[in-house]
Amino acid sequence: MTPTPKELLVQKDDENRKLLPCSTPANYNSIGINTESSIVNVQTFRRRWWILALFSVLCLVQSLAWITWSTIPESAKAIFGWNDGTLALLADWGNIPFVILGIPICWFLNKRGLRLSVVLTSVLVFVATGLRCISHKTEIATPLIHVAQILNGIAGVIVTGAPSLLSSIWFPTKQRTTATSISILCNYMGVCLGFLLGPVILDTSGLPPCFNETWGNLTHGCINYTSEQLKTFVHNHTQRIMCLMYFECILAALVLLLICIYFPGKPPLPPTASAHLDRLDFITSFKLLRKNTNFWIISLGYAITNSTFANWISMLGVALESLNITQNESSRMATFATLIGCILSLFMARIVDLVGGYIKLTLVILWTIGCVNCIVYSLVYQHYLPASLEILYPVVIIIGVLSYSPGPLYMELTSEVTYPISEGTIGVTLQTLVNFFGSIFLAIFLIPNIGTNWMNWCLIGATVIGVVLAILQKESYQRSNFDKTALKFAEDSDNSVASE
């Protein structure tokens, strides 16, 4: 049976003293907490926002590097001779490392701490973006790009798994969900920036009409174009692709430099007493998670829905090709969808922090709306409704909201219901499940002649599963209630001392 925070933290001696955590009040003055051996001071520091900003920018750069090729599918096919399967595999390298390395990296994060994990992550992102700058020749660039995507995918384990750990280490109770949301939001904003930068730098308006079996190899099968015209086109687009590679590499280098200069693993004093207290060890945590039915209901709801919607967004250009939507137009749709989804993500997280709950109700409403929206999209895709931009834009934007806004809510809720298991363990476990299902989703593209119609059924199925599992999950706030109880305990103790 999972031990409760009270069983772990309440110490009874001859005088029946209680060890209770507490969080800082609004003025952030330190509060003393009695433990069995000493007085523990609890305080928050303004530097927490700098730490959050650095980590958030790292999240942005990592996701920007991951999404690059999905934002310019037509150009990538034309210059490197790739197909939909290659593009899907490049995106899938963001998922596969979680499945293989999720547990070892989770152990490393808990054993070595936040600073070393984040520094190594930033090194991986820098090396990954640097490899892509070595050559633009297809026979050299293609394997290097695959290696780069793998390294960047390994970095993604920490980037997407550590937000709730960072917020619990640096932020007080009333700011935890907001802080988690900001770093996750910036990870999504990297996707948004990618969809914005790609089409701007690589304008495909002059793309030769080579839609045949040799598409991608511009020196064969393209009629009505002279060899000189093709050479000029290839040269211009290759140069633009390399400019994009250099830009992303420079961003990664700056982030690495700033993190190496100053990124402490934890503050001098904890922001809450629950942050001060040790979490369960790695082995014990997994044993408890394995038996925790509520955790699996919540985490599977998150994993299935997020993997489906986020990976659908990453392949939006491919998905909308059959509707005659251009690369530039699909990228604009993805940009708006990601941007609005991120804004609503932060808004909902802030509301949850202020009202202190109602995550379950929020998720049920979101997935119900999503189910209706995905049915409308499927009708458009099957040509029962017109494939007009007036319909597609709001439909894709709502799918973007469903891709991004529930993430922080799921992550914080699982941290609450599994406390005192480490937030790092929970975060990496969640993202491993997400990427396990995501890798399956993208691997389907490797099936010959599979098409894209199956994606519609995945969207509808994911929303139905999201609604059902959100209804079944049990909502509890063990960690927050623990800190609130401690705050009341500290205030009562202060009043008792004052009255004496």
Beta strands, then each sheet from edge to edge (+ up, - down):
strand 1: 31-34
strand 2: 39-42
sheet 1: 1+ 2-
end
